[in-house]
Amino acid sequence: MQRLPQYLKRGIIDTEKTKTVRHILKSHCLNTVCEAARCPNKSECYSKNTATFLIMGNNCTRNCRFCNITCANPEPLDEAEPRKIADAVKKLGLNYVVVTSVTRDDLPDGGAKHFANVIDEIRKIDKNIRIEVLTPDFKGVESSIDIVINAQPDVFNHNIETVQSLYKKARPQADYFRSLTFLEYIKKNSNILTKTGLMVGLGETKEELIKTFEDLAKIQCDIVTIGQYIAPTKNHLDVSRYYEPYEYEELSSIAKKIGIKHTFFSPLTRSSYKAYEVFGEN
């Protein structure tokens, strides 16, 4: 594994707030993508009294080669999980909530109804809480997408993750055009803000990134995030290269000229990183 550049290193923050977040999550038996995906921003987010909830278990039915989440037989759905999350949201005092999940291809609707139940339970706490969901592709099944649309999240996020040419290498069970169609379907069938994210450093070219921006602009995706891929372990895909901080500014400028309304590009950007601030700029 390549040595991590200094600008990608994060210190450990341990405050009363981080301890409180960990205690609330543990006492409610809740998972976070912060822990499962080894997010470098975990300590910062916990110190701000927030976390990204990971629903439907810790085991994923897909084996993306960049992701730290375990590919294994999925766990039974916890029907009480939506209520537990709502209770945790209340105790944390959140006014903006991000909910994501493992991929559950074993479920008839891919877990769409479980997402909707989480949204409904949070809204029972306070109808003014803003909710962002980051979902898998539900195999592109429109009826599943409709279930989440009808629950009316404020932001509907689905990550395209990388350029088309790297899908077989990085996301063998996913499909670039299925993800594009997924985002386009949301935009055509709702007024919900659409969002997607990519990693850089997997071997993509600048020309391929530009083509991806063009594809996303064509389907009117509202928000695009980009951050550096960091290999979770030596068993994951190698980092092709580490982008310099100035390159994110250049890519952001290109994306905006192409027609992307809002970009959030930086070395440590992740899909849910500073999600409230990103939402507030729209």
Long-range contacts (C-beta under 8 A, 24 or more apart in sequence): 1-231, 1-234, 1-238, 1-239, 2-238, 2-239, 2-242, 4-230, 4-242, 5-242, 7-245, 7-267, 8-40, 8-228, 8-230, 8-242, 8-267, 8-268, 10-40, 10-41, 10-43, 10-44, 10-268, 11-43, 12-43, 13-43, 13-44, 13-46, 13-47, 14-43, 15-47, 17-46, 17-47, 17-48, 17-49, 18-43, 18-46, 18-47, 20-49, 21-46, 21-49, 21-50, 21-51, 21-92, 22-46, 24-88, 24-91, 24-92, 25-51, 25-88, 28-84, 28-85, 28-87, 28-88, 29-78, 29-84, 30-81, 30-84, 30-85, 30-88, 31-55, 31-57, 31-58, 33-69, 33-100, 33-272, 36-68, 36-69, 37-67, 37-68, 37-69, 37-232, 38-68, 38-232, 39-270, 40-230, 40-268, 40-270, 41-268, 41-270, 41-273, 45-273, 49-92, 49-93, 49-94, 50-92, 50-94, 50-96, 51-92, 52-98, 52-99, 52-100, 52-134, 52-272, 52-275, 53-85, 53-88, 53-97, 53-98, 53-99, 53-100, 53-118, 54-100, 54-101, 54-102, 55-81, 55-85, 55-99, 55-100, 55-101, 55-111, 55-114, 55-115, 55-118, 56-81, 56-101, 56-102, 56-104, 56-111, 56-114, 57-102, 57-104, 58-102, 59-102, 60-102, 60-103, 61-102, 61-103, 61-104, 61-105, 61-106, 62-103, 62-105, 62-136, 62-171, 62-173, 62-174, 63-172, 63-173, 64-161, 64-170, 64-171, 64-172, 64-173, 64-174, 65-169, 65-170, 65-171, 65-172, 65-236, 65-237, 66-161, 66-162, 66-170, 66-199, 66-202, 66-229, 66-231, 66-232, 66-236, 66-237, 67-232, 67-236, 68-232, 68-233, 68-236, 69-102, 74-102, 74-104, 74-106, 77-107, 77-111, 77-114, 81-114, 81-118, 82-114, 82-117, 82-118, 82-120, 82-121, 82-122, 83-121, 85-118, 85-121, 85-122, 86-118, 86-121, 86-122, 86-124, 86-125, 89-122, 89-125, 89-129, 90-125, 90-126, 94-129, 95-126, 95-128, 95-129, 95-130, 95-276, 96-129, 96-130, 96-131, 96-132, 96-275, 96-276, 96-279, 97-122, 97-129, 97-130, 97-131, 97-132, 98-132, 98-133, 98-134, 98-272, 98-275, 99-131, 99-132, 99-133, 99-134, 100-133, 100-134, 100-135, 100-157, 100-271, 100-272, 101-134, 101-135, 101-136, 102-136, 103-136, 103-137, 104-136, 105-139, 105-173, 109-138, 109-141, 109-143, 109-144, 109-147, 110-136, 110-137, 110-138, 110-139, 110-141, 110-144, 111-135, 111-136, 111-138, 112-138, 112-144, 112-145, 112-147, 112-148, 113-147, 115-147, 115-148, 115-151, 116-147, 116-148, 116-150, 116-151, 119-148, 119-151, 119-152, 119-153, 120-151, 130-154, 130-155, 130-276, 130-279, 131-155, 132-156, 132-157, 132-195, 132-272, 132-275, 132-279, 133-157, 134-158, 134-159, 134-195, 134-271, 134-272, 137-174, 137-175, 137-178, 137-179, 137-182, 138-182, 139-178, 140-175, 140-178, 140-181, 140-182, 142-185, 145-182, 145-185, 145-186, 145-189, 146-189, 149-186, 149-189, 149-190, 149-192, 152-192, 153-192, 154-192, 154-193, 154-279, 155-192, 155-193, 155-194, 155-195, 155-223, 155-275, 155-279, 156-186, 156-190, 156-192, 156-193, 156-194, 156-195, 157-194, 157-195, 157-196, 157-197, 157-223, 157-271, 158-182, 158-183, 158-186, 158-194, 158-195, 158-196, 159-196, 159-197, 159-198, 159-271, 160-196, 160-197, 160-198, 160-212, 160-216, 161-197, 161-198, 161-199, 162-198, 162-199, 162-202, 162-204, 163-198, 163-204, 163-205, 163-208, 163-209, 163-211, 163-212, 164-208, 164-211, 164-212, 165-204, 165-208, 166-202, 166-203, 166-204, 169-202, 169-203, 169-237, 170-202, 170-237, 180-215, 180-216, 180-219, 183-216, 183-219, 183-221, 184-219, 184-220, 187-219, 187-220, 187-221, 193-222, 193-223, 193-279, 193-282, 194-219, 194-220, 194-221, 194-222, 194-223, 195-221, 195-222, 195-223, 195-224, 195-225, 195-271, 195-278, 196-221, 196-223, 196-224, 196-225, 197-224, 197-225, 197-226, 197-227, 197-269, 197-270, 197-271, 198-224, 198-225, 198-226, 199-226, 199-227, 199-228, 199-229, 200-226, 200-227, 200-228, 200-229, 200-243, 200-251, 201-228, 201-229, 201-230, 201-239, 201-240, 201-241, 201-242, 201-243, 202-229, 202-237, 202-239, 202-240, 203-240, 204-240, 209-251, 209-254, 210-254, 210-258, 213-254, 213-255, 213-258, 213-260, 214-258, 216-260, 217-255, 217-258, 217-259, 217-260, 221-260, 222-261, 222-262, 222-282, 223-261, 223-262, 223-263, 223-264, 223-278, 223-282, 224-255, 224-260, 224-262, 224-263, 224-264, 225-263, 225-264, 225-265, 225-269, 225-270, 225-271, 225-273, 225-278, 226-251, 226-252, 226-263, 226-264, 226-265, 226-266, 226-269, 227-265, 227-266, 227-267, 227-268, 227-269, 227-270, 227-273, 228-267, 228-268, 242-267, 243-267
